[in-house]
Amino acid sequence: MSKRIATAVAIIGAAGAISGCAFEQPSPGCQVQDSDVPWQAVYILKNPEADGSKSCSKLKGEAIGAWKYVKDPLTNPTNQLVIRPEGTASRFVYTYEVQAKNEDGTPKVKDGKPVMEEVEAERADPNEIKGQTADGRPLTAKEAASSGTASLAMEPDSNGLCAAQGFDRQASVIATEVRHQETNEVLVPAETAIYTYKNVQVYSAAGAPGTQLSGEFTYSDGPGCEVEYKMLALWPQTACDPEAFANPTEENAADRCAEGSGLNPDFDAVCVAGIGPLDDDGARMGGCVPNPAKGVPSFK
């Protein structure tokens, strides 16, 4: 449970104790938690029998960014939602290391060890960035990697869900290959990633405002390959250890997305292997997501 949520619940609880009256917590409106800290999404292939062998059917899940904006806040406030998946955001730039050089071109060494420096290779092909912003300006690579805006409800429905409808642009990147500047070795091939979102809903209630999300998207990794996924996401992205399920104990409760993990302890969250943040060795950890058996919202 985030600090801001915990504080709000504590204040409301204290007010109830003072008044001696039972009352419902007021609706927070349609909130979406800040994506300076990413969400963790899990993906479920909608048609595995028909699409399971396709190259674009291999997504398991990833971090996503989700941002709420308020258009015309003073005159006619309306909510808007934007999504940016890691699959596009991670392909703007590729970073690798080379040995630094002295002014005379010789390899730089310090204390008998090579001195390394990072090279950032821009990958987004400017000739392939399509579309423009609402004010007519050409899109930047970062903007193209985000979905267009969708209209987000102002208030949740009776189930606490806020619908986001009508995303006006795909999230996409067409990334060029990267070759090592010295050896000309191909470090990463040319890649395409296109996400088209629909039927997105954000759960927003007083006890957990804007912390669970569901939806669907069509994904393509290039011409001729297109599949549909269901998406379930939880905020904040929280690493876990799926092997901890084999021997559940109080000590590994956090590894199992349980109380002590930093998540809202009321969430029914499960650990999915290989979709979380990177560990120190660059391997994918597990990630906590809403229980797919329940969907969104997912509570104990």
C-alpha positions in Angstrom: 0.0 0.0 0.0 1.5 3.3 -1.0 2.1 6.0 1.6 -0.5 8.3 0.1 -3.2 5.5 0.2 -2.3 4.5 3.7 -2.5 8.1 5.0 -5.9 8.6 3.4 -7.3 5.4 4.9 -5.9 6.4 8.4 -7.5 9.8 8.3 -10.8 8.5 7.2 -10.7 5.8 9.9 -9.9 8.3 12.6 -12.8 10.5 11.5 -15.2 7.6 11.8 -14.0 6.8 15.3 -14.6 10.3 16.5 -18.1 10.7 15.0 -19.2 7.2 16.0 -21.0 6.9 12.7 -20.5 4.3 9.9 -20.2 5.8 6.5 -19.0 5.0 3.0 -15.7 6.4 1.8 -16.3 9.0 -0.9 -15.4 8.2 -4.5 -11.9 9.4 -5.4 -13.0 9.8 -9.0 -11.1 8.0 -11.7 -7.5 8.0 -10.5 -4.4 6.5 -12.2 -1.2 6.0 -10.1 1.8 7.9 -11.2 4.0 6.1 -13.8 7.2 7.6 -12.6 7.0 4.2 -10.9 5.9 1.7 -13.6 3.1 -0.8 -13.6 3.6 -4.6 -14.0 1.5 -6.2 -16.7 0.9 -9.8 -17.6 -0.3 -10.8 -21.1 -2.6 -13.6 -22.0 -2.9 -14.7 -25.6 -6.6 -14.5 -26.7 -6.4 -17.2 -29.4 -3.5 -19.6 -28.5 -4.6 -22.4 -30.8 -4.7 -20.1 -33.9 -1.9 -17.8 -33.0 0.5 -19.7 -30.7 3.0 -20.4 -33.4 3.4 -16.9 -34.7 6.5 -14.8 -33.9 4.4 -12.1 -32.3 2.7 -14.4 -29.9 5.6 -14.7 -27.4 4.9 -11.8 -25.1 4.4 -12.8 -21.5 4.2 -9.4 -19.9 6.3 -6.3 -19.2 6.4 -3.0 -17.4 4.0 -0.3 -18.7 3.6 3.4 -18.1 0.1 4.8 -17.6 -0.6 8.5 -17.3 -3.8 10.4 -16.6 -4.1 13.9 -18.0 -7.0 16.4 -17.5 -7.9 18.3 -20.6 -9.3 21.8 -20.2 -9.2 21.6 -16.3 -10.7 25.1 -15.8 -13.4 25.2 -18.5 -14.5 21.7 -19.4 -12.4 19.1 -17.5 -12.2 15.7 -19.2 -9.9 12.8 -18.3 -7.5 11.3 -20.8 -5.3 8.2 -20.5 -2.0 7.4 -22.3 -0.1 4.0 -22.1 3.6 3.4 -23.0 4.7 -0.3 -23.0 8.3 -1.3 -22.3 8.3 -3.0 -25.7 8.4 0.3 -27.5 10.2 2.5 -24.8 13.1 0.1 -24.6 13.8 0.4 -28.3 14.5 4.1 -28.7 18.2 3.7 -27.9 20.7 0.8 -27.5 23.6 1.2 -25.1 26.8 -0.8 -25.2 30.3 -0.4 -24.0 33.6 0.1 -25.9 37.1 0.6 -24.6 37.9 4.3 -24.3 40.7 5.8 -26.4 43.5 8.2 -25.6 44.0 11.3 -27.7 46.5 9.4 -29.9 44.0 6.6 -30.5 45.5 4.0 -28.3 43.3 2.1 -25.9 42.9 3.8 -22.5 44.0 1.7 -19.5 44.0 2.5 -15.8 45.7 0.4 -13.1 46.2 -2.3 -15.7 42.5 -2.5 -16.6 40.8 -1.2 -19.7 38.7 1.9 -19.3 35.3 1.4 -20.7 32.8 4.0 -21.9 29.2 3.8 -23.0 28.0 4.4 -26.6 24.3 5.3 -27.1 23.0 4.3 -30.5 19.7 6.0 -31.6 17.4 3.3 -33.0 14.1 4.9 -33.8 14.0 5.5 -37.6 12.8 9.1 -38.1 11.5 8.3 -41.5 9.2 5.7 -40.0 7.6 7.8 -37.3 4.1 8.4 -38.4 1.5 10.9 -37.1 1.5 14.2 -35.3 0.4 15.7 -32.0 -2.9 17.4 -31.4 -1.4 20.8 -32.2 0.0 19.5 -35.5 3.6 19.0 -34.5 5.4 15.9 -35.8 5.8 13.2 -33.2 9.1 12.5 -31.5 10.2 8.9 -31.0 9.1 9.0 -27.4 5.7 10.3 -28.3 5.2 7.7 -31.0 6.2 5.0 -28.6 3.2 5.9 -26.4 -0.4 5.3 -27.3 -2.6 8.3 -28.3 -5.0 9.6 -25.7 -8.2 7.8 -24.8 -11.2 9.3 -23.1 -11.1 8.2 -19.4 -14.3 8.3 -17.4 -14.6 11.0 -14.7 -16.2 8.6 -12.1 -16.0 4.8 -11.7 -19.0 2.6 -12.4 -20.7 0.5 -9.8 -17.9 -2.0 -9.9 -15.2 0.7 -9.3 -14.0 0.5 -12.9 -13.2 3.5 -15.1 -13.4 2.9 -18.8 -10.8 4.3 -21.2 -12.2 4.5 -24.8 -11.0 5.6 -28.2 -7.2 5.5 -28.1 -6.4 7.8 -31.1 -3.0 6.3 -32.0 -1.0 3.1 -31.7 2.1 2.9 -29.6 4.8 2.0 -32.1 8.5 1.9 -32.8 10.4 0.8 -35.9 13.9 0.4 -34.7 17.0 0.1 -36.9 19.7 -2.5 -36.3 22.7 -1.5 -34.2 26.3 -2.4 -35.3 29.4 -2.2 -33.1 31.2 1.0 -34.1 34.5 -0.8 -34.3 33.9 -4.4 -35.3 30.7 -3.8 -37.3 29.2 -6.8 -35.5 25.3 -6.7 -35.4 24.5 -6.2 -31.7 20.8 -6.0 -32.1 18.7 -6.5 -35.3 16.1 -4.2 -36.8 12.8 -4.6 -34.9 9.2 -3.4 -35.0 6.7 -3.3 -32.2 3.2 -2.0 -32.6 0.5 -2.0 -29.8 -3.1 -1.1 -30.5 -5.1 -0.8 -27.2 -8.8 -1.1 -26.6 -11.3 -1.9 -23.8 -9.0 -0.6 -21.1 -10.4 -0.2 -17.6 -8.7 1.2 -14.4 -10.0 0.2 -11.0 -10.4 3.2 -8.8 -11.9 3.0 -5.3 -11.1 4.9 -2.1 -9.0 2.1 -0.6 -7.0 1.4 -3.8 -7.4 4.4 -6.3 -6.0 3.6 -9.7 -3.8 0.6 -8.8 -5.2 -2.2 -11.0 -5.8 -2.1 -14.8 -7.2 -4.5 -17.5 -7.5 -4.2 -21.2 -6.8 -5.7 -24.6 -4.4 -4.9 -27.4 -3.4 -6.1 -30.8 0.3 -6.6 -31.2 2.5 -6.8 -34.3 6.2 -7.3 -34.7 6.2 -6.6 -38.4 4.3 -7.2 -41.7 2.2 -10.3 -41.7 2.1 -11.0 -37.9 -0.7 -9.7 -35.7 -2.2 -11.3 -32.6 -4.5 -10.2 -29.7 -3.7 -10.2 -26.0 -5.6 -9.7 -22.8 -3.7 -7.5 -20.3 -3.8 -7.4 -16.5 -1.6 -4.9 -14.7 -0.8 -3.9 -11.1 0.8 -0.8 -9.6 3.6 -0.5 -8.5 5.9 -2.9 -10.4 7.0 -5.4 -7.7 9.6 -8.1 -8.1 8.9 -11.6 -6.7 10.3 -15.1 -6.7 8.0 -17.7 -8.3 10.0 -20.5 -6.7 9.0 -19.3 -3.3 5.6 -20.9 -3.8 7.2 -24.3 -3.4 7.8 -23.6 0.3 5.6 -20.7 1.5 6.8 -19.3 4.8 6.5 -16.1 6.7 10.1 -15.3 5.6 9.4 -15.4 1.9 6.0 -13.7 2.0 7.3 -10.7 0.1 8.6 -13.0 -2.6 5.1 -14.4 -3.0 3.4 -10.9 -3.6 1.9 -11.2 -0.1 2.0 -8.8 2.9 5.5 -7.4 3.2 6.0 -7.1 -0.5 5.1 -3.4 -0.5 1.8 -4.1 -2.3 -1.6 -3.4 -0.9 -2.1 -6.4 1.4 -5.7 -6.7 0.3 -4.7 -7.5 -3.3 -4.9 -11.0 -4.6 -1.7 -10.9 -6.5 0.3 -13.8 -8.0 4.0 -14.1 -9.1 4.6 -14.7 -12.8 8.1 -15.8 -13.8 10.2 -13.8 -16.3 8.2 -10.6 -16.6 9.5 -8.4 -13.8 12.5 -6.0 -13.5 16.0 -7.1 -14.3 18.3 -8.5 -11.6 22.0 -7.6 -11.1 22.9 -10.2 -13.8 20.5 -8.8 -16.4 18.0 -11.6 -16.1 14.2 -11.1 -15.7 12.9 -11.6 -12.2 9.3 -12.6 -11.5 6.6 -9.9 -11.3 3.5 -9.5 -9.2 0.2 -9.2 -11.2 -3.5 -9.4 -10.5 -4.7 -13.0 -10.2 -5.7 -14.0 -13.7 -8.4 -16.3 -12.2 -10.2 -13.2 -10.9 -9.2 -10.5 -13.3 -9.5 -6.8 -12.3 -10.2 -6.0 -9.6 -8.4 -8.8 -7.8 -8.8 -8.8 -4.0 -8.6 -11.5 -1.3 
